[in-house]
């Protein structure tokens, strides 16, 4: 397995896609029930293969990632060969930007001395998708990039 097995909730959300996946291998519903009961190791392998296929598709489509902690916002832009990073750091420890109130504070005060910005770029290793998956495993979520684009524009002014 290259990535991680999908959660029960993720499998439930992708129920129809999993049925289609089994169908591509000529496995019917009855056969799947039999495999689960009589060959649990084969069923586990099928779940792992399907999970990897889903992750491959998701990671191929990822263009932006965000990882938010109480005082820091990590914004990633995924390009072909490298990723760019914008870090927004709140130095006011009384503000927690993971809360609605703290996030509002950031929106109103991002130009203040209590907010610092850092930027960086890094080339991907030989396995770009593994690099992206590692960030997801560390808590990053895949986004449409609105925050990255906003702060990129702020920094370029």
C-alpha positions as CSV (number, residue, x, y, z in Angstrom):
1,X,0.0,0.0,0.0
2,X,1.4,3.3,-1.1
3,X,-0.7,5.7,1.0
4,X,-3.3,4.9,3.7
5,X,-6.5,3.0,3.8
6,X,-9.6,5.1,3.5
7,X,-11.7,5.4,6.6
8,X,-15.0,3.7,7.0
9,X,-16.7,7.0,6.4
10,X,-14.7,7.6,3.2
11,X,-15.6,4.1,1.9
12,X,-19.2,4.8,2.6
13,X,-19.0,8.1,0.7
14,X,-17.4,6.3,-2.2
15,X,-19.7,3.3,-2.1
16,X,-20.7,3.5,-5.8
17,X,-17.1,4.1,-6.9
18,X,-16.1,1.0,-4.9
19,X,-18.8,-1.0,-6.6
20,X,-17.6,0.2,-10.0
21,X,-14.0,-0.7,-9.0
22,X,-15.1,-4.2,-8.1
23,X,-17.0,-4.5,-11.4
24,X,-13.9,-3.6,-13.4
25,X,-12.4,-6.7,-11.8
26,X,-15.5,-8.7,-12.6
27,X,-16.4,-9.1,-9.0
28,X,-20.1,-9.2,-8.3
29,X,-21.8,-8.2,-5.0
30,X,-22.3,-11.9,-4.2
31,X,-18.6,-12.7,-4.9
32,X,-17.5,-9.7,-2.8
33,X,-19.6,-11.0,0.1
34,X,-18.0,-14.4,-0.3
35,X,-14.5,-13.0,-0.5
36,X,-15.0,-10.9,2.7
37,X,-16.2,-14.0,4.5
38,X,-13.9,-16.7,3.1
39,X,-10.8,-14.8,2.1
40,X,-10.5,-11.8,4.3
41,X,-6.9,-11.2,3.3
42,X,-8.0,-10.8,-0.3
43,X,-10.7,-8.4,0.7
44,X,-8.1,-6.4,2.6
45,X,-5.9,-6.2,-0.5
46,X,-8.8,-5.0,-2.6
47,X,-9.6,-2.3,0.0
48,X,-5.9,-1.2,0.0
49,X,-5.8,-1.2,-3.9
50,X,-9.0,0.9,-4.0
51,X,-7.6,3.3,-1.3
52,X,-4.4,3.8,-3.3
53,X,-6.4,4.5,-6.5
54,X,-8.5,7.1,-4.7
55,X,-5.4,8.7,-3.2
56,X,-3.6,8.8,-6.5
57,X,-6.5,10.6,-8.1
58,X,-6.8,13.1,-5.2
59,X,-3.1,13.8,-5.0
60,X,-2.9,14.3,-8.8
61,X,-5.6,17.0,-8.6
62,X,-4.2,18.8,-5.5
63,X,-3.0,22.3,-6.3
64,X,-3.3,24.0,-2.9
65,X,-2.9,22.8,0.7
66,X,-3.5,24.5,4.0
67,X,-2.4,23.6,7.5
68,X,-3.7,25.9,10.3
69,X,-2.5,25.9,13.9
70,X,-3.3,28.4,16.7
71,X,-0.8,31.0,15.6
72,X,0.3,29.9,12.2
73,X,-1.2,29.4,8.8
74,X,0.8,27.3,6.3
75,X,-0.4,27.8,2.7
76,X,1.1,25.6,0.0
77,X,0.9,26.0,-3.8
78,X,1.6,22.8,-5.7
79,X,3.3,23.3,-9.1
80,X,4.7,20.7,-11.5
81,X,8.2,20.5,-10.0
82,X,8.0,22.5,-6.7
83,X,5.8,23.8,-4.0
84,X,5.6,27.3,-2.8
85,X,4.9,28.1,0.8
86,X,3.5,31.1,2.5
87,X,3.5,31.1,6.3
88,X,1.4,33.6,8.2
89,X,2.5,33.8,11.8
90,X,0.5,35.6,14.5
91,X,2.9,36.8,17.2
92,X,0.0,37.8,19.5
93,X,-0.4,34.6,21.6
94,X,-3.8,35.6,22.8
95,X,-5.2,35.1,19.3
96,X,-6.0,31.6,18.1
97,X,-6.7,31.7,14.4
98,X,-8.3,28.2,14.5
99,X,-11.3,29.9,16.2
100,X,-13.9,32.1,14.4
101,X,-13.0,35.0,16.6
102,X,-9.2,34.6,16.1
103,X,-9.7,34.1,12.3
104,X,-11.7,37.4,12.2
105,X,-8.9,39.1,14.1
106,X,-6.4,37.9,11.5
107,X,-8.7,39.1,8.7
108,X,-8.8,42.6,10.3
109,X,-5.1,42.7,11.4
110,X,-3.0,40.9,8.9
111,X,-1.1,44.1,8.1
112,X,-0.3,44.8,11.8
113,X,3.1,44.2,13.4
114,X,1.5,41.2,15.2
115,X,1.4,39.2,12.0
116,X,4.6,38.1,10.2
117,X,4.9,36.5,6.7
118,X,7.5,34.0,5.5
119,X,7.8,32.5,2.0
120,X,9.7,29.6,0.6
121,X,9.9,27.2,-2.3
122,X,11.0,23.6,-2.3
123,X,11.5,21.2,-5.2
124,X,9.7,17.9,-4.9
125,X,11.6,14.7,-4.3
126,X,11.4,12.0,-6.9
127,X,7.9,11.1,-5.6
128,X,5.8,14.3,-5.8
129,X,2.6,12.5,-4.7
130,X,4.4,11.1,-1.6
131,X,5.6,14.6,-0.7
132,X,2.0,15.9,-0.9
133,X,0.6,12.9,1.0
134,X,3.1,13.5,3.7
135,X,1.8,17.0,4.2
136,X,-1.8,15.6,4.3
137,X,-0.7,13.1,6.9
138,X,0.7,16.1,9.0
139,X,-2.7,17.7,9.0
140,X,-2.8,19.7,5.7
141,X,-6.1,19.8,3.8
142,X,-6.5,20.2,0.1
143,X,-8.2,23.5,-0.8
144,X,-9.1,25.7,-3.8
145,X,-6.3,28.1,-2.8
146,X,-8.3,31.2,-1.9
147,X,-6.1,32.0,1.1
148,X,-2.9,31.3,-0.7
149,X,-3.9,33.5,-3.6
150,X,-5.1,36.3,-1.2
151,X,-1.8,36.4,0.7
152,X,0.3,36.0,-2.4
153,X,-1.4,39.1,-3.8
154,X,-0.8,40.9,-0.4
155,X,2.9,40.0,-0.5
156,X,3.3,41.1,-4.1
157,X,2.1,44.6,-3.5
